[in-house]
Amino acid sequence: MGLHTPQECAGPLGEVLRHGPLFYSPQGFGDEGSYTALLPARVARLEPLPAVVTHPQDALLLVPAPYATRPVGGGGPWWVLPCDGPSWLCPPELVATLAVLGRDVLSGPEGI
């Protein structure tokens, strides 16, 4: 059984990403939303992570307000896993593994 909304995914994603900061943007990729995990800046200088789009180190990124922890009326981004502090980030290896698994599920024979 798949989880279909960011609210349903929050618990499992929190466990997998060790509660690193993750937000959801309803207008992320066309009509589909997207998740953004905050990673160490060094990741932008490394080889691309499989199935992950990284922003350049100097790119501007619209992040939700700290209190935006659920969908808002204007359709802006909101935290699925709120940021617990200025240095708390998602482990890049776990983000890459999660992204590859998701890509494989979606592109498999019974993919959505």
C-alpha positions, -999 to 999 in steps of 0.1 A, spaced: 0 0 0 15 33 -11 13 66 7 -1 94 -14 0 126 5 29 145 22 9 142 55 8 104 51 45 103 43 57 124 71 62 96 97 80 72 74 101 100 58 111 112 92 124 78 101 143 73 69 158 108 68 166 109 105 142 138 109 162 160 87 144 191 72 121 184 43 95 205 27 68 201 1 59 225 -28 26 218 -44 38 235 -77 72 217 -77 72 200 -111 44 212 -133 11 198 -119 29 175 -95 43 186 -62 79 181 -52 98 174 -20 130 194 -11 154 180 14 180 204 29 214 189 25 250 200 33 263 226 8 291 203 -2 266 181 -21 262 207 -48 300 203 -55 298 165 -58 288 142 -86 250 144 -91 231 121 -67 210 95 -86 174 105 -92 179 138 -73 179 174 -86 204 196 -67 204 234 -67 237 252 -73 253 264 -41 244 300 -49 209 294 -61 180 311 -44 155 287 -29 120 296 -16 116 278 18 86 278 40 83 300 71 93 281 102 57 279 114 43 266 80 39 229 89 7 221 69 -7 231 35 -16 267 32 -44 284 12 -20 301 -13 -4 269 -23 31 278 -10 56 253 3 53 239 38 74 217 61 67 180 61 97 176 85 104 209 102 139 222 106 150 215 142 180 239 141 204 258 119 228 228 114 203 199 112 204 186 76 193 154 58 220 128 52 228 129 14 232 91 12 198 85 26 181 111 3 198 95 -27 187 60 -17 151 71 -11 150 89 -44 163 59 -63 138 36 -46 109 60 -55 121 64 -91 122 26 -94 88 21 -80 73 47 -103 90 34 -134 85 -3 -126 59 -25 -143 32 -16 -118 44 21 -115 20 49 -111 
